[in-house]
Amino acid sequence: MDLGINGRVAIVTGATKGIGRKTAELFLQEGARVAICARHADEVQATVQELTLKTKGECFGAVCDTSIAKDIDGFVDQVVHRFGKVDILNNNAGTMYSARFENITEEGLKLQLETKLFGFMRLIRRVHPMMKQQQWGRIVNMIGGAGKEPDPFMFGSGITNSALLNVTKSLSTEFAPDNILVNAICPGWVDTNLWRSNANGLQKEMGAVSEEEARRQASKKNALGRFGKPEELANAVVFLCSERASFITGVSLNLDGGRLKGLW
Ligand SMILES: NC(=O)c1ccc[n+]([C@@H]2O[C@H](COP(=O)([O-])OP(=O)(O)OC[C@H]3O[C@@H](n4cnc5c(N)ncnc54)[C@H](OP(=O)(O)O)[C@@H]3O)[C@@H](O)[C@H]2O)c1
């Protein structure tokens, strides 16, 4: 299937590792011109080099901490200077703020909200006028299942994610007359750096004797009985940003191997 995004300009935030990196690679393979960012300059540079070599596509990268408003402004300015426009935004940069309520700090929660809730909205605010002018745009927010099914250990991520689901649905209605489609993906556990950096806390939370045991317990909650792979998430992002997804907006797609058992 031709996804129809050859030559489109795509931003993928947080694309030096995990889901974002794979998403950037797939966009490049589809002929999109791709701008990536993350917080560590050496990793941004190495990722741009590796993806360019692997795909022969046009990839640009810059350092940007998406929890900082002026970083976002500087990044989008550079992308526009380089590519002239933005057609696609994949808000992906983020971490997980896992801990129970009694261990949550206001600083930690504020950082989570700055990175995912305000960071995502600031990027949308910057690219929306360009998408409106060209009457074509795709926005995909990488959120997380804890926004739909609260889990006491995922309190910080859960409240951030619920707010982002509301942002996604609300903007999908507001932007639809300008042919700007806004959708979300809610991953369950995906095998990335993020899982590994949370493994210790999860192991304690679950009372598991080892990280491997915690992984087994977490996997069992999924109907498919395993973790997701970054490319399984990336495939869906690229599809939702494609011409082929032209009638899909306001959707939040659970990509969790059957982890959530509710109806939405
Ligand atoms: N993996 C899962 O199980 C899972 C589950 C639910 C939701 N998610 C969501 O999926 C998204 C991607 O997660 P992942 O698993 O691929 O994580 P990952 O492997 O840790 O990769 C995260 C990427 O984002 C960058 N990043 C993190 N904070 C950033 C910031 N403030 N500004 C700019 N870049 C930032 C990281 O690079 P630097 O550190 O160099 O900045 C890295 O490139 C996240 O939003 C996460 O919350 C993941």
The ligand as an SDF file (V2000), in Angstrom:
LIG
                    3D

 48 52  0  0  0  0  0  0  0  0999 V2000
    7.5700    1.9000   26.5100 N   0  0  0  0  0  0  0  0  0  0  0  0
    6.3890    1.7910   27.0770 C   0  0  0  0  0  0  0  0  0  0  0  0
    6.0840    0.7570   27.6530 O   0  0  0  0  0  0  0  0  0  0  0  0
    5.4100    2.9520   27.0370 C   0  0  0  0  0  0  0  0  0  0  0  0
    4.1510    2.7720   27.6340 C   0  0  0  0  0  0  0  0  0  0  0  0
    3.2420    3.8330   27.6360 C   0  0  0  0  0  0  0  0  0  0  0  0
    3.5870    5.0280   27.0390 C   0  0  0  0  0  0  0  0  0  0  0  0
    4.8230    5.1900   26.4630 N   0  0  0  0  0  0  0  0  0  0  0  0
    5.1290    6.4990   25.8710 C   0  0  0  0  0  0  0  0  0  0  0  0
    5.7430    6.3510   24.6120 O   0  0  0  0  0  0  0  0  0  0  0  0
    6.6660    7.4240   24.3850 C   0  0  0  0  0  0  0  0  0  0  0  0
    8.0040    6.8570   23.9190 C   0  0  0  0  0  0  0  0  0  0  0  0
    8.4970    5.9910   24.9270 O   0  0  0  0  0  0  0  0  0  0  0  0
    9.6800    4.9270   24.6850 P   0  0  0  0  0  0  0  0  0  0  0  0
    9.2900    3.7140   25.4120 O   0  0  0  0  0  0  0  0  0  0  0  0
   10.0480    4.8620   23.2520 O   0  0  0  0  0  0  0  0  0  0  0  0
   10.8280    5.6550   25.5260 O   0  0  0  0  0  0  0  0  0  0  0  0
   12.4410    5.6340   25.3800 P   0  0  0  0  0  0  0  0  0  0  0  0
   12.9150    4.4150   24.7040 O   0  0  0  0  0  0  0  0  0  0  0  0
   12.9510    5.9770   26.7390 O   0  0  0  0  0  0  0  0  0  0  0  0
   12.7040    6.8690   24.4000 O   0  0  0  0  0  0  0  0  0  0  0  0
   12.3000    8.1560   24.7730 C   0  0  0  0  0  0  0  0  0  0  0  0
   12.8580    9.1660   23.7860 C   0  0  0  0  0  0  0  0  0  0  0  0
   12.3700   10.4630   24.1620 O   0  0  0  0  0  0  0  0  0  0  0  0
   13.4710   11.3250   24.4540 C   0  0  0  0  0  0  0  0  0  0  0  0
   13.0290   12.2330   25.5200 N   0  0  0  0  0  0  0  0  0  0  0  0
   12.6470   11.9300   26.7690 C   0  0  0  0  0  0  0  0  0  0  0  0
   12.3160   13.0560   27.4420 N   0  0  0  0  0  0  0  0  0  0  0  0
   12.4720   14.0810   26.5730 C   0  0  0  0  0  0  0  0  0  0  0  0
   12.2900   15.4830   26.6540 C   0  0  0  0  0  0  0  0  0  0  0  0
   11.8890   16.0910   27.7910 N   0  0  0  0  0  0  0  0  0  0  0  0
   12.5540   16.2450   25.5690 N   0  0  0  0  0  0  0  0  0  0  0  0
   12.9450   15.6610   24.4080 C   0  0  0  0  0  0  0  0  0  0  0  0
   13.1500   14.3590   24.2610 N   0  0  0  0  0  0  0  0  0  0  0  0
   12.9070   13.5620   25.3370 C   0  0  0  0  0  0  0  0  0  0  0  0
   14.6400   10.3930   24.8140 C   0  0  0  0  0  0  0  0  0  0  0  0
   15.9210   10.9660   24.5710 O   0  0  0  0  0  0  0  0  0  0  0  0
   16.7020   11.8770   25.6750 P   0  0  0  0  0  0  0  0  0  0  0  0
   16.6070   11.1240   26.9610 O   0  0  0  0  0  0  0  0  0  0  0  0
   18.0820   11.9930   25.1410 O   0  0  0  0  0  0  0  0  0  0  0  0
   15.9850   13.1770   25.7030 O   0  0  0  0  0  0  0  0  0  0  0  0
   14.3820    9.2540   23.8230 C   0  0  0  0  0  0  0  0  0  0  0  0
   14.8380    9.5910   22.5470 O   0  0  0  0  0  0  0  0  0  0  0  0
    6.7460    8.2190   25.6960 C   0  0  0  0  0  0  0  0  0  0  0  0
    5.9610    9.3880   25.6090 O   0  0  0  0  0  0  0  0  0  0  0  0
    6.1490    7.2630   26.7200 C   0  0  0  0  0  0  0  0  0  0  0  0
    5.5440    7.9260   27.8150 O   0  0  0  0  0  0  0  0  0  0  0  0
    5.7240    4.1740   26.4500 C   0  0  0  0  0  0  0  0  0  0  0  0
  1  2  1  0
  2  3  2  0
  2  4  1  0
  4  5  1  0
  4 48  2  0
  5  6  2  0
  6  7  1  0
  7  8  2  0
  8  9  1  0
  8 48  1  0
  9 10  1  0
  9 46  1  0
 10 11  1  0
 11 12  1  0
 11 44  1  0
 12 13  1  0
 13 14  1  0
 14 15  2  0
 14 16  1  0
 14 17  1  0
 17 18  1  0
 18 19  2  0
 18 20  1  0
 18 21  1  0
 21 22  1  0
 22 23  1  0
 23 24  1  0
 23 42  1  0
 24 25  1  0
 25 26  1  0
 25 36  1  0
 26 27  1  0
 26 35  1  0
 27 28  2  0
 28 29  1  0
 29 30  1  0
 29 35  2  0
 30 31  1  0
 30 32  2  0
 32 33  1  0
 33 34  2  0
 34 35  1  0
 36 37  1  0
 36 42  1  0
 37 38  1  0
 38 39  2  0
 38 40  1  0
 38 41  1  0
 42 43  1  0
 44 45  1  0
 44 46  1  0
 46 47  1  0
M  CHG  2   8   1  16  -1
M  END
$$$$
